[in-house]
C-alpha cells in the first residue's frame, strides 16, 4: 500500500471514529439535566481527541476550529453550573457542524468549510461573560496539562489519541460501553462513576454481503434439518441437540447484524428538544428500551418515519403551555419513546399526553378534502378506522402551511415506508389525554422457536414469545356476551376469546375440546382457540410476498413436517377481531 493510500485510509478511519465521538458528545449534553465536573471533563476530552486526530491526519482547519471550542469548554471545567441551556445549544451546534462536514467527506462530496458564524457566537458569549470568564483559566495548554490527572479520577471516560487508527478503534469501544445508561435521567453519569474501565474489544471489519450469505446458509440448514426430522427414524433427542447448536450459531451470527435503537432515539430526542424550543412547548422526554436491537436493514429505514411521528406529536399533539394551564395538566408536556419485543416483533411506541385525536375533526377534514365519500356518515366508521385516515395522502389539519406541517405530506410517508418492509402502525388515543402511535416491525429473516396449532385441519405456527400458557377447554368453560363474543369463565377474571378457525371464516368443529393459547396483549389477557396443538419447532421466518401480505401473519416458515405454514400475529388478529365485532 502506498503512503498516499495509507494516509487516505487513516483519514477515513478518523472520520468514522470522530462521528462516534460526536454521538457520545451529544449523548452527554442531551441526557443530563445538570452537568457536573466529570461530565464537562468528558466533553472536553472528546473535543481534545477530535482536535488531536484531525491534526494528525491533515485536517488542519478542523483542528483549529475544535481548538477554539476546547478553549471555550475549558472555562466551564471549574464552573459547570454556568452551562445553561443556551450554552448547551451552542455546543450542539458545534457537534452538528462537525457531523455534517464529516458525513460529507465520508460520502466524497465537496463541502465548504465556513464556521465563522459559530465562532462569532462563541466570541459573543465570552464577551457577555466578561470578567467571570477571565477568572477561569481558559488556555488549552493548561487544560491539556490537567487532562491526564483529571482522567485518573473519572473512570467513565478515557483519554483518546486519534493519531492512529488502532487508538481510535479502542476509543470507540470504550465510549460504546458507556452508552448503556438510561436516557432522560442523570443516572447514566452516576452509574458510570462506579464502573471500572474495561479492556476494549478488538474489532474486525466485515462486508455486509458476507454476513447476508451466512444468514442465508444458516436458514437453509434449518429448513433442511426440519425436513430430515420429518423423514428420520432417529431419536428426537438427536435433533433437539442440533436445534440448540443451530439456534446458538444463528444468535451469534445475528448479533453481528443487529444494532441498538440508541443512536436513533438520541436523534429523535435531539429533534424534540429543538422543536420544543422553537415552538415554545416545554417537553419532558422519556426514553425506555433504547437498548432494543433490530436488524441493520430495518434500522436504516426507520429515521424518516419516526422523525415524522415525533414532529407530529409535538406540533399537533402537544398543546401550548397556556392551553395546558387551563386544565389540570402539568404545564410541561410529556413525550415517551419506548421500544420492546412483543409476539416475535419489535415494537416502537411514541406516546404523548397532549390533546388526543378528535375523530369528528378528522372525519370532517377528510370529507372536505374529498379523501373519503361524503355520503357515508361518521357513525359507519369505527374509531380505529378514523384514526387510519390521518395516514391518507394529502391529509392535514394544520390551518396554515409552515416548515413543520400543513402540506399534506408526512404521516402517509410513515405508513408507506413501513409497508415496504412489511411493518404496520396502530393508533390509540383519548381525547384530551393524549395519543399513542405503535410501530410493529417484523422479524424479516429471523430464527424463532414456536409451536404448531391446528384450526380446522390447517396448521399455523405461534412464536413461543407470544404464548403465556396452553390449556384445554370444554364447551361448559365458555359463555357468550351480549355483543356475541365468546368469554372464557374458568378463571377469576373473564377472558375474551378468539376462535381462530371461525376468525378465518372456516367451518366450526362442534362438540370438540378446544385448545386455548392464553396471551398478554397491551397488559390484558386474551385466549385464542384452536382444535389441536402440534409440535414444538424451530423455524426461519420468511416475509410474505406483497400479493399475499396480511396483517394477520408475521410471515411463513417451514416446520418440522417439511411443509410451509403461516406464522400468526396474535396482536393483529385481536385488533382485527375487535374491529369486526364493533362493526357487526
N, C-alpha and C positions, 0 to 999 in steps of 0.2 A: 504494500500500500504506500503510495506516495505521501510526502509530507503534507501537500495540499489536501489530499483526500482525508488524511488523518485529522487535520485541523478542522475540516468541514464536519467530520463526524463528531468531534469534540463540541463544536458549536451546536449541532443538532441535539446532542446529549444535554448540553447546558440549557437549551430552550425547554426541553421536556421536563427536566428536573425543576427548573425555575417555575414552570406552570404549577407543579405540585406544591412548591413552596408558597406561591401566591394563594393557592387554595387554602393552605393552612393559615396564612396571614389573615384572610377573610374570616375563616372559621373562628379565630381568636376574637376578632373585632365584633362579630355578629352574635356570638353565643355566650357573652359575659356581660351582665348588666353593669358591672363595675370592673375596671381593670386595675389589678394590683401591680406591685413592682415586678413580680415574676413574669406576669403576662406581658408587661411592657418590655421587659428584657427579651422575651421570646420574639416579639415583633421586631425589636432592634436586631437580634441575631439573624432573622430571616432577611432583613434588608442588607445586613452586613454580608451574608452569604451570597446573595444575588450580585452585590457590588463586586465582591472578590472574584466570583466566577465570570462575570461579564468582562472584567479587566483581563482575566487570564486567556479568554478565547477571542479577544479583539473587539468586543463591543464597548468601545471607549465611551460613547455617548450615554449608554445605559449605566455604565459605572459612575460617571459624573453625576447623572440625574439621581441615581439611588443614593449617592454620597450626600447630596443635599437633603434628601428625606431622612437619611440616617442622622444628620445633624439636627434636623427638626425633631425627630423622635427622642434624641438623647436628652432634651430638656425636660422630658416627662418621666425619665427613669427614676428621679428622686422626688417627683411630684405627680404621680399617676392620677390623682384626683382632678388635675387640670384637663384631663382628656374628656371633654364634654362631647355631646352628640355632633356638634358642628366639626370638631376636630376629627372624630371618627369618620364622618362623611368625607372629609378631605383625604384621610388615609385610604378610604375605599376608592376614591377617585385615582389615587396613586396606583393601587393594585389593578384597577380597571385599565388604566393607560398601558401599564406594562403587559398585562394579559393580552390586550388587543394587538399590541405591537409584536409580541412573541408568537401569537397564533398566526398572524400574517406572515412572519418569517418562516414559520414551520410549513405553511402552505405554499411557500415560494412566491408570495405576492409582493409587489412593490408597495412600500408604505412610507409615509412621510414622518419624520421624527421632529415634532414641534411641541415640546412640553412647556413652552413659555408661560401659557395661561396658568398651569398648575403651579409653576414656580412663583408666579406673581401672587397667587393666593397664599402660598406659604409665607412670602415676604410680608403680606398684609397682616396675617395672623401674628407673626413675630413682632411686627411694629405695634400692633394693638396690645400685645403682652407687655411692651415697654420694659421697665426695669426688672420686672419679675423674671423675664426670660434671660436677662443678663446675669442674674444671681445664680442661675443654674448653669453648670458647665456644659457647654454645647459643642465643644470641639470633638471632632471624631477621633482624634488621636487619643484624647483622654478616655473616651468611651471604649475604644478598642483595647486600651491598656487594662481596663476593668473587666473586659469581656470574659476572660478566662476565669477570673476569680468569682464572678457572678454565676457562671455556669456551674461551678462546683457546688453551689448552694441550691441549684434548681435542677433536679434530676429529670424533670419532664422534657427539657429542651437539650439539644446537642449543638456544640459549636461545629459548623459545617463549612468546609472549604470546597468550593465547587471548581477548583482549578483543574481537577482531574475527573474523568467520567466515573472512576471507581468510587471516589469520595461522594459524588453526587448520588450515585445509586444507593449507597448506605444511608445518606441523609434522608432520602425519600422514604426508606423503610422505617426509619425511626419516627419520622413525622406521621407516617401512616398509623403507627401503633398508638399514637396519642389522639387519634380521631374517634375513639370509641366512647367518648363521654356523651352524656345526654344533652341534646340540643335544647336551647331555650332556658337554660339554667346555668348557674356558676359551679355546679357540681363537677364538671369536667376538669376545671382547674384544680379544685380542692382534691379530687381523687388522684390526679396525676402527680401531685406533690409527693405522695406516699409511694408511688410506683418506683421500682428500681429500673435502671437502664437495662435494656435487653440488647443482646447481640443481634445486629441486623441480619436478616436472611439474605443469602446470595440470590441473585436474580438472573434469569436467563430469558432472552427474547425468543419467542416462538411465533412463526407465521400463523395467522388466524385460520388460513385454509387447511393447515396441517391439523389443527385442533378439530375442525369440522370433519375431516376424514376419519379421525379417531372415533368421533361420536357415531358416524355412520357405520363403522365397523363393529362397534360395541352393540349398536342397535340390531345389526344383522345377527350377531352372536346370540342375543336374547331371543330373537324370533326363531332361529334355528334350534336353540335349546328347548323352547316350548314345543316345537314340532317333534323333537326327539322324545320329549317326555310323553307325548300323546301316543307314540308308537312303541316305546321301550317297555320291556317287562321287568327291568331292574327295579331295585328298591327305590322308593321315593326319597329316602334319606340321602341318596347319592345326588339327586337333583336339588335337594334342599341345600346341600353344601355348595353346589355350583351356583345356586341363587345368591347365596351370601357373597361368594367371591366376585360374581359379576356385578352385583349391586355396589360392592366396595370399589371395584375398578371404575364403575360409572361415576360414583360420587366423587372420587379423586379427580377424574378427568373433567367432570362438570365444574369443580372448583376452579379450574384453570380458565373457564369461560364465563364465570359468574362475576358480577360486580355489585357492590352495595349501592343503595339509593342515596347514601350520604352526600356525595357531590351534587346530585340533582336536587335534593331537599335544601342544601345550602344555597343553591342558585335561586330556588323558589323563595327561600327566606329573604334573600337579598332583594328580590323583586318586590315582595310585600313591604319590606322596610322602605324602599324608595317611594313606592306608591302611597304608603301611609303618610310620609312627609309631604309628598306632592298634593295629595287630596285633603290633607289636614284631618286625617282619621286615625287617631291613635289606636294601635292594634297590638294585642299580646299574642305572639306567635308561639304555638306549642307544637313540638315535633316528637313523635314516637315511632319506633320501628325503623329508623333510618339505616340500621344495620341489615335490614332485609335485603337479600340478594336476588337479582334477576339475571336472565340471560343478557349478555352484552348486546346482542342484536336488538332485543326489545328496548334496552336502556337507551340506545341511540335514537329510537323513535319517540321517546316519551317527552322530551323537553317542551316542544311546541304545545301539545295538548294540555300539559299540566300548567304551563305559563298562562294559557288562555283561561283555565279554570280559576287560578288564583287571582288573576286580574278581574275576572268576572265577580269573584267573591267580594273583593274589597270595593270595586266600583259600583256594582249593582246590589250586592247582598248587604253590606255593612252600611248602616245609617250614619249620618253626621253626628258629631258629638252633641250638638244642640238637640237633635231629634231623640237621641238616646236618653238625654237628661229628662225629657218629658215623660219617660216611662220609668219602670223600676230597674232598668238595666244599668250595668256598670258603664260609665261614660267611655271607658276604654274597651273596645270590642275584642273579640277572641276569634282567632282562626287556627284550626288544628290540622296538621298534616300527619296522617297515620299510614303505616304500611305493615302488613302481616300476611301470613299464609292462611288460606281457608279453602277447604274442599279441593285440594290439589291445585289451587290457583294462587297468584299473588294479587292481593287486594291493596289498592291505594285509595284512601279517603281524604277528601277536603271538606272540613266541617266549619261552618261559621255560625255565630249567634246573632245574625242580622235580622232583617225584617221578614225573611222567608219568601216563598213564592206565592203570589196571588194568582190562582187559577183563572179567575174571571178576567184579569188584566191580560194574561197570556192568550186566552181564548179570543177576546175582543181584538187584540193586536193581530192575531193570525187571520181573523176574518177580514179586517180592514186592509191587510196586505195581500189578500187573496191566496193565502197559504193553505187554507182548509175551506171546505164547502160552507157557505154562509147559511144554507138551508138546514144544516144539521145542528140542533141545539146543544148547548153545553152539557145538558143532562144525559146525553147519549155517550159521553166520553167518561172514562174512569179518570181518577186523579192522576194515576201513573201515565196514562196516555197523554194527558195535557202537559205533564212535565216534559215528555219527549218532544213536544212542539218546539221547545227552545233550541233544539238541535237542527231545526229546519233551515236550509239556506235562505238568507235574506231576513231572518227574524232578528229583531232588536226592539227593546222597549225604551231605548235612550231617546230623549226628547230632542237632543241636538247632537250633531256629529262632533266628536273630539278625537284626540290622538289615542284615546283608550277604547271608545265604543261609538256605536251609532251607525256603522257602515253595514251592518247585517252580515259581517264576516267574523267568525270566531268559534262559537260552540259547534257549528256544523263541521268545522275543521277537526274538532276533537273527535266527534263520532266517526267521521270518515277515516281518520288516521287509525283509530282503534280497530275498525273493521278490517283494515289492511292486514293486521296480524291476528285476526280472529278474537279480538278483545271486545268488550262491551262496557257500557256505562249505565248505571242506575241512579235515580234521583229520589230523595225523600226530603220532605220539608214540612214545616209547621208555621203557618202564617203568624208573624210577629215574634217568632222564636229562633228562626234560623233554618239553614238548609245543609244537606249532605250530598256530595257527589262521590259516588263509589265506582272506581275503575276495576274491572275484573280482567286480569291479564292471564292468558292461558299458558300452560306449560307446552311450548311448541314441540320440543323433542326431548321429553324427559322420561326417565325410568321411574315408575311408581309401583308400589305394592297395592294390590286390590283384591276384591272378592267378586266372583261372578254370581249373578242372581237371575232367576228365570221369571218372566212375566208372559204368560200365555205362549209358552214354547219358544219365546225369543229371549236370547241371553244378553245380559248387559253387565258392564263392569262398574263397580263403585270403588273409588280410592279409599284406602284404609283411613286416610286423614279425615274423610267425611263421615265415618261411622263411629257412633258413640257406643251402641250395643245392638245386638241382633236377638230378637225374641220370636216366639211362635204364639199365634193368637187364634182363638175360636171366634165364631160369629157373635157369641154372647159377650165378648170383650168390647164390642163396639155399640155405639148409638148414633143416631142421625140428628144433626142440629136443625134448627128452623130454616137455615139457609142451605139445607141439603148436603152439608159436609159430614163426612164420617169422623166420629170422635172416638178416640181410644180412652176407655174409662177404667182400665185396670189399675192405674196408678193414682196417687193422691191428687195430682193435677191433671185435668183433661188435656189430651194431646190431639191436635188436629192431624188427620191422616190424609195421605195422598196415595190412592190406588194407582200404581204406575201403569198397569195394564189398561185400566179404564182411561187414564190420562192420555195414553197414546191411541185411544179410540179402538181398542181391541175388545173382543167379547169377553165378558167376565166369567171366570171359573167359579161356579156356585158350589156351595156345600163342601168347601175345601178349607183346610187350615191355611192361614196366611203367615208369611214370614215378614216380620216388621224390622226395618232398619231405622233406629232412632238416631237423629242427628240434631246438633245445635246450630241454628242459623239466626244471626242477629240476637244472640243471647236467649233465644227461645227454643224449646224442644218441639220437634216435629217427627212424624213417623211415616215412612214410605213403605208401602205394602207390595210384596211380591208373592209368587206362587211357591217358589223354592229357592234355596241357597245352594250355590255350587262350590267350587274350589277356590282356594287362595291362588293368586297368580302374580307374577312379576312381568310387567309389560312395558314396552316403549310407546309413549304417546305420540301419535301422528295427527297433525291437524287435518280436518276435513276439507275437501276441495270446496271452492266457492259455491258451486251449484248444489252441494249437499249440506251447506252450512246451516246450523240451527243453534239457537241459544240453549237448547236442552242438553247439548253434548259438549264435553271438553275436547273430545277427539275420538279416535278409534285406535284399536290395538289388537295384535294377535295374541290370544290367550294360550293356556296350556293345551287346549284341544286342537291347536293348529289353525283355528279359524279366527277371522277378524270380527270384533264386537265393538259396539259403541260404548264410550265411557260417559256415564251420566253426570250432569252438573246439577246436583240436588238443589242448590241455591236458586238457579234459574227456573228449574221445574216448579219449585214452590211459588216463586213470583208469578210465573205464567198461570199456574193453577189458581192463585188468588184473583188474578185478573179475570179469568174465565168465570169464576164463581160470582164476582162482583157484577159482571156484565149479564149474567143469566137472569 
